[in-house]
């Protein structure tokens, strides 16, 4: 059984029994990349810095405590965790994943990663023009906090597009619009996407993020 950090599965193994043979892939070079447009699944969260877009850096920095961030990995958060705090950030970057399955290594979208839970080797994306991330406060032991991520992308020529992803409870909703030069028009267009189902509390965050993206600001 190939495993990454195995932090989350260790307790299950202690309860249900250990596999006959497990091989850690935590030291694979492909799983430890950290650069402008790539991030390995074995990278621990506290290593994520200014080399990646703001939305990913801010998302990683908002997960748990310092002790958690020194042990939790990108792959563990996206594949092993039910909260998937990094998922909205990866969605707005339109990231693609390199995964390891019994058939070998192949590229997958994030929907396949969260549904089939393969071993995540790395993520790749194209650098956005600007990005933002915010996690709202929440009570300990209560429902997961609302998370809003957004990114402004070049769309060929002089065009731009905006991607927004929101984690509401345990579900992540996404929307995209080419109305990337006016915040009010962008918000109206996004309300016609699956994001339109969100509570107004989410739109109270989305609106300022759209304005910030168009002025080049980063919001945390």
C-alpha positions as CSV (number, residue, x, y, z in Angstrom):
1,X,0.0,0.0,0.0
2,X,1.6,3.3,-1.1
3,X,1.1,6.1,1.5
4,X,2.1,9.7,1.9
5,X,2.5,11.1,5.4
6,X,0.1,8.5,6.8
7,X,-0.8,10.8,9.8
8,X,-4.5,10.5,9.3
9,X,-4.5,6.7,8.5
10,X,-2.3,5.7,11.4
11,X,-5.1,5.7,13.9
12,X,-7.3,3.6,11.6
13,X,-4.5,1.1,11.1
14,X,-4.2,0.8,14.9
15,X,-7.9,0.1,15.2
16,X,-8.4,-2.1,12.1
17,X,-5.0,-3.7,11.6
18,X,-1.9,-2.7,9.7
19,X,-1.4,-3.5,6.0
20,X,0.9,-6.4,5.2
21,X,3.3,-4.0,3.4
22,X,3.2,-0.2,3.2
23,X,5.7,2.0,1.4
24,X,6.0,5.7,2.2
25,X,6.3,8.0,-0.8
26,X,6.9,11.1,1.4
27,X,10.5,11.5,0.1
28,X,9.6,11.3,-3.6
29,X,11.0,14.4,-5.4
30,X,7.7,14.7,-7.4
31,X,5.8,15.0,-4.1
32,X,8.1,17.6,-2.6
33,X,8.2,20.3,-5.3
34,X,7.4,23.9,-4.2
35,X,7.5,26.6,-6.8
36,X,5.7,29.4,-8.5
37,X,3.3,27.0,-10.3
38,X,3.6,23.7,-8.5
39,X,3.2,22.2,-5.1
40,X,3.9,18.7,-3.9
41,X,1.5,16.5,-2.0
42,X,4.1,15.7,0.7
43,X,4.9,19.3,1.4
44,X,4.0,20.2,5.0
45,X,1.8,23.2,5.4
46,X,4.3,25.4,7.3
47,X,6.7,25.3,4.3
48,X,4.2,27.0,2.0
49,X,5.5,30.5,1.4
50,X,5.6,33.5,-1.0
51,X,6.7,31.2,-3.8
52,X,3.0,30.2,-4.4
53,X,0.1,32.5,-5.1
54,X,-1.3,34.4,-2.1
55,X,-4.5,32.4,-2.0
56,X,-2.6,29.1,-1.3
57,X,-0.2,30.7,1.1
58,X,-3.0,32.3,3.1
59,X,-5.1,29.1,3.1
60,X,-2.2,27.0,4.4
61,X,-1.4,29.6,7.1
62,X,-5.0,29.5,8.4
63,X,-5.1,25.8,9.0
64,X,-5.0,24.6,12.6
65,X,-2.1,25.5,14.9
66,X,1.6,25.8,14.3
67,X,2.1,22.2,15.5
68,X,-0.6,21.0,13.0
69,X,1.0,22.9,10.1
70,X,4.4,21.4,10.9
71,X,3.0,17.8,10.4
72,X,0.0,18.1,8.1
73,X,0.7,17.8,4.4
74,X,-1.0,19.2,1.2
75,X,-2.1,15.7,0.2
76,X,-3.4,14.9,3.7
77,X,-5.5,18.1,3.6
78,X,-6.9,17.6,0.1
79,X,-7.3,13.8,0.1
80,X,-7.4,12.6,3.7
81,X,-9.3,15.4,5.5
82,X,-13.0,16.0,5.3
83,X,-12.5,19.8,5.8
84,X,-10.2,20.3,2.8
85,X,-9.3,23.8,3.7
86,X,-6.9,24.0,0.7
87,X,-9.6,23.0,-1.8
88,X,-11.2,26.4,-2.4
89,X,-7.7,27.9,-3.1
90,X,-6.8,25.1,-5.5
91,X,-10.2,25.4,-7.2
92,X,-9.8,29.1,-8.0
93,X,-6.3,28.4,-9.4
94,X,-7.9,25.8,-11.7
95,X,-5.2,23.5,-10.5
96,X,-4.6,20.0,-12.0
97,X,-3.3,17.1,-10.0
98,X,-0.7,14.5,-10.6
99,X,-1.9,11.3,-8.8
100,X,-0.6,7.8,-8.3
101,X,-3.1,4.9,-8.7
102,X,-2.7,1.2,-9.2
103,X,-2.6,1.9,-13.0
104,X,0.3,4.3,-12.6
105,X,0.7,8.1,-12.6
106,X,-1.8,10.3,-14.4
107,X,-3.2,13.8,-14.4
108,X,-6.6,14.4,-12.8
109,X,-8.9,17.3,-12.0
110,X,-9.8,18.1,-8.4
111,X,-13.2,16.5,-8.6
112,X,-11.6,13.2,-9.3
113,X,-9.1,13.7,-6.5
114,X,-11.8,14.4,-3.9
115,X,-14.1,11.7,-5.1
116,X,-11.6,8.8,-5.6
117,X,-9.0,9.9,-3.0
118,X,-5.9,8.7,-4.8
119,X,-2.4,9.4,-3.6
120,X,-1.7,13.0,-4.5
121,X,1.8,13.6,-6.0
122,X,1.5,17.3,-6.9
123,X,-0.6,20.2,-8.0
124,X,0.1,22.5,-11.0
125,X,-1.6,25.7,-12.1
126,X,-1.0,28.9,-14.0
127,X,-0.1,32.0,-11.9
128,X,-3.1,34.3,-11.5
129,X,-2.9,38.1,-11.8
130,X,-4.2,38.4,-8.2
131,X,-5.8,36.2,-5.6
132,X,-7.5,36.4,-2.2
133,X,-8.6,34.1,0.7
134,X,-10.6,34.5,3.8
135,X,-11.8,32.1,6.5
136,X,-14.5,33.4,8.8
137,X,-14.3,32.8,12.5
138,X,-16.1,29.8,13.9
139,X,-16.8,28.3,17.3
140,X,-14.7,25.3,18.3
141,X,-16.6,22.1,17.8
142,X,-19.2,23.8,15.7
143,X,-19.8,23.5,11.9
144,X,-16.8,24.2,9.6
145,X,-16.1,27.9,9.1
146,X,-17.1,29.6,5.8
147,X,-14.1,29.9,3.5
148,X,-14.0,32.2,0.4
149,X,-11.2,32.1,-2.2
150,X,-11.0,34.0,-5.4
151,X,-8.5,34.6,-8.2
152,X,-8.2,36.9,-11.2
153,X,-6.8,35.2,-14.3
154,X,-5.6,36.5,-17.7
155,X,-7.9,35.1,-20.4
156,X,-5.9,35.6,-23.6
157,X,-5.3,39.0,-25.2
158,X,-6.6,41.7,-22.9
159,X,-9.4,39.7,-21.3
160,X,-9.6,38.6,-17.7
161,X,-11.8,36.1,-15.8
162,X,-12.6,35.6,-12.2
163,X,-12.9,32.3,-10.4
164,X,-14.5,32.1,-6.9
165,X,-14.8,29.0,-4.6
166,X,-16.6,28.8,-1.3
167,X,-16.6,26.1,1.3
168,X,-20.0,26.1,2.9
169,X,-20.2,23.4,5.5
170,X,-18.3,20.4,4.0
171,X,-19.3,21.3,0.4
172,X,-17.2,23.5,-2.0
173,X,-19.1,25.5,-4.7
174,X,-17.4,27.3,-7.6
175,X,-18.3,29.9,-10.1
176,X,-16.5,31.7,-12.9
177,X,-17.2,34.9,-15.0
178,X,-15.4,36.9,-17.7
179,X,-16.8,40.1,-16.1
180,X,-13.4,40.7,-14.6
181,X,-13.2,44.5,-14.8
182,X,-16.3,45.6,-12.8
183,X,-17.0,44.2,-9.3
184,X,-20.8,44.8,-9.5
185,X,-21.2,43.1,-12.9
186,X,-18.9,40.3,-11.8
187,X,-21.0,39.7,-8.6
188,X,-24.3,39.6,-10.7
189,X,-22.8,37.1,-13.1
190,X,-21.5,34.9,-10.3
191,X,-24.9,34.8,-8.7
192,X,-26.1,33.0,-11.8
193,X,-23.6,30.2,-11.1
194,X,-23.9,27.5,-8.4
195,X,-22.6,30.3,-6.0
196,X,-26.1,31.8,-6.2
197,X,-27.2,29.2,-3.6
198,X,-24.9,30.6,-0.9
199,X,-26.1,32.6,2.1
200,X,-25.7,36.4,2.1
201,X,-22.9,36.0,4.7
202,X,-20.8,34.5,1.9
203,X,-21.6,37.4,-0.5
204,X,-20.6,39.9,2.2
205,X,-17.1,38.4,1.7
206,X,-17.2,37.8,-2.0
207,X,-18.1,41.4,-2.9
208,X,-15.0,43.0,-1.2
209,X,-12.8,40.3,-2.6
210,X,-13.9,41.1,-6.1
211,X,-13.2,44.8,-5.6
212,X,-9.8,43.9,-4.1
213,X,-8.8,41.6,-7.0
214,X,-9.5,44.3,-9.5
215,X,-7.3,46.8,-7.6
216,X,-4.5,44.2,-7.1
217,X,-5.0,43.8,-3.4
218,X,-4.6,40.6,-1.4
219,X,-7.1,39.9,1.3
220,X,-6.8,37.5,4.2
